[in-house]
Amino acid sequence: MGSILVGPHAFIKKARHFRKLFGGGGRQIGFISACAAFSLTHHLPLLPSVHALTRRLADGLQRAGCVILAPVDTCMVFYDPSPLGVEYAEVVERAAALAKPLSVSGSRLVVSSNTPVFRGESRVVLIKGLGNHGTGAYSNRHRSSRRFHCPD
């Protein structure tokens, strides 16, 4: 598909020259350009609030006892729930089993402009609840004893 390039007219002219030189020349590119323009106009202004919600999620996970594995600079939080005695598999299973399932997959949580604040907080409550009610390693035999309320 390609990418979008933003810059002064002279820079764009030079970039076009190199694109043609190396065989690039997309057809029906107007549709893709319209999507990129819409994204820049409507979604770019939302990024500061998405990043703030992501930092809030990371802070909540850290207060709950998880380890944050990488700096939180974008819309992703990489975390480790093992200090709570919880494994990723259990977090994924419990998140999927909620009345309003949460999308959780492994060590990465992603926040988007469509993520309401309470959904981020629900992830923290879910993981903290597993840690508070757990006995350590994940197993089927412990599942029934781990009951907690996760707001959604």
C-alpha positions as CSV (number, residue, x, y, z in Angstrom):
1,M,0.0,0.0,0.0
2,G,2.6,2.6,1.0
3,S,2.8,5.5,3.3
4,I,2.0,9.2,3.5
5,L,4.7,11.8,3.2
6,V,4.3,15.4,4.6
7,G,6.7,18.2,3.9
8,P,7.6,21.3,1.9
9,H,6.9,21.4,-1.9
10,A,10.6,20.9,-2.8
11,F,10.9,17.9,-0.5
12,I,7.8,16.3,-2.0
13,K,9.0,16.9,-5.5
14,K,12.3,15.2,-4.8
15,A,10.5,12.3,-3.0
16,R,8.3,11.8,-6.1
17,H,11.4,11.7,-8.3
18,F,12.9,8.9,-6.2
19,R,9.6,7.1,-6.0
20,K,9.3,6.9,-9.8
21,L,13.0,6.1,-10.1
22,F,12.5,3.0,-7.9
23,G,9.3,1.9,-9.7
24,G,6.6,3.3,-7.4
25,G,3.5,4.7,-9.0
26,G,0.3,3.6,-7.4
27,R,-3.0,3.6,-9.1
28,Q,-6.3,4.6,-7.5
29,I,-4.2,6.4,-4.9
30,G,-6.9,9.0,-4.3
31,F,-8.9,6.7,-2.1
32,I,-5.8,6.0,0.1
33,S,-4.9,9.7,0.2
34,A,-8.5,10.6,1.3
35,C,-8.2,8.0,4.2
36,A,-4.8,9.5,5.2
37,A,-6.2,13.1,5.1
38,F,-9.2,12.0,7.2
39,S,-6.9,10.4,9.7
40,L,-4.7,13.4,10.0
41,T,-7.7,15.7,10.4
42,H,-9.8,13.6,12.8
43,H,-7.5,11.3,14.7
44,L,-4.3,13.1,15.1
45,P,-5.9,15.6,17.5
46,L,-7.1,12.7,19.7
47,L,-3.6,11.3,20.3
48,P,-2.8,13.4,23.4
49,S,-5.9,12.0,25.2
50,V,-5.2,8.5,24.0
51,H,-1.6,8.8,25.3
52,A,-2.9,10.2,28.6
53,L,-5.3,7.3,29.0
54,T,-2.5,4.9,28.2
55,R,-0.3,6.4,30.9
56,R,-3.2,6.2,33.3
57,L,-3.6,2.5,32.5
58,A,0.1,1.9,33.1
59,D,0.1,3.8,36.4
60,G,-2.9,1.7,37.6
61,L,-1.2,-1.5,36.6
62,Q,1.9,-0.5,38.4
63,R,0.0,0.5,41.5
64,A,-1.8,-2.9,41.4
65,G,1.7,-4.6,41.5
66,C,2.4,-5.3,37.8
67,V,5.8,-4.5,36.3
68,I,5.7,-2.1,33.3
69,L,8.2,-3.6,30.8
70,A,8.8,-0.6,28.5
71,P,8.3,3.2,28.7
72,V,4.8,4.2,27.9
73,D,5.2,6.7,25.0
74,T,2.5,5.6,22.6
75,C,-0.9,3.8,22.9
76,M,0.6,0.5,24.1
77,V,1.4,-0.8,27.6
78,F,3.7,-3.8,27.9
79,Y,3.2,-5.3,31.4
80,D,4.1,-8.3,33.5
81,P,1.5,-9.6,36.0
82,S,3.8,-12.3,37.4
83,P,4.6,-10.4,40.6
84,L,0.9,-10.8,41.5
85,G,1.2,-14.6,40.9
86,V,-0.9,-14.3,37.7
87,E,0.0,-15.6,34.3
88,Y,-1.0,-14.0,31.0
89,A,-3.2,-17.0,30.0
90,E,-5.4,-16.4,33.0
91,V,-5.7,-12.7,32.3
92,V,-6.7,-13.4,28.7
93,E,-9.3,-16.1,29.8
94,R,-10.9,-14.0,32.5
95,A,-11.1,-10.9,30.3
96,A,-12.8,-12.8,27.5
97,A,-15.3,-14.3,30.0
98,L,-16.6,-11.0,31.4
99,A,-20.2,-9.9,30.6
100,K,-18.7,-7.2,28.3
101,P,-15.4,-8.9,27.3
102,L,-12.2,-7.0,27.3
103,S,-9.7,-7.4,24.5
104,V,-6.5,-8.6,26.2
105,S,-3.8,-10.6,24.6
106,G,-0.6,-11.4,26.3
107,S,1.8,-8.8,27.6
108,R,0.5,-5.9,25.5
109,L,-2.5,-3.7,26.2
110,V,-3.6,-1.3,23.5
111,V,-5.6,1.9,24.0
112,S,-7.3,3.6,21.0
113,S,-9.4,6.8,20.6
114,N,-12.4,4.5,20.9
115,T,-11.4,3.2,24.4
116,P,-13.6,4.6,27.1
117,V,-11.8,5.4,30.4
118,F,-13.8,2.8,32.3
119,R,-12.5,0.0,29.9
120,G,-8.9,0.9,30.8
121,E,-9.8,0.9,34.5
122,S,-11.6,-2.5,34.1
123,R,-8.3,-4.0,32.9
124,V,-6.6,-2.8,36.0
125,V,-9.4,-4.1,38.3
126,L,-9.3,-7.5,36.4
127,I,-5.6,-8.0,36.8
128,K,-5.5,-6.7,40.4
129,G,-8.5,-9.0,41.3
130,L,-6.7,-12.0,39.9
131,G,-3.6,-11.2,42.0
132,N,-5.6,-10.5,45.2
133,H,-7.5,-13.8,44.9
134,G,-4.8,-16.0,43.5
135,T,-2.6,-18.5,45.1
136,G,0.3,-18.3,42.6
137,A,0.4,-20.4,39.5
138,Y,-2.5,-20.6,37.2
139,S,-4.4,-23.8,37.1
140,N,-8.0,-25.1,36.5
141,R,-8.3,-26.1,40.2
142,H,-7.9,-22.4,41.4
143,R,-10.3,-20.9,38.9
144,S,-13.5,-21.5,40.9
145,S,-12.0,-19.8,44.0
146,R,-11.1,-16.6,42.2
147,R,-14.3,-14.5,42.3
148,F,-14.3,-10.8,42.1
149,H,-16.3,-8.0,40.5
150,C,-14.9,-6.2,37.5
151,P,-16.9,-3.1,36.4
152,D,-17.5,-2.8,32.7
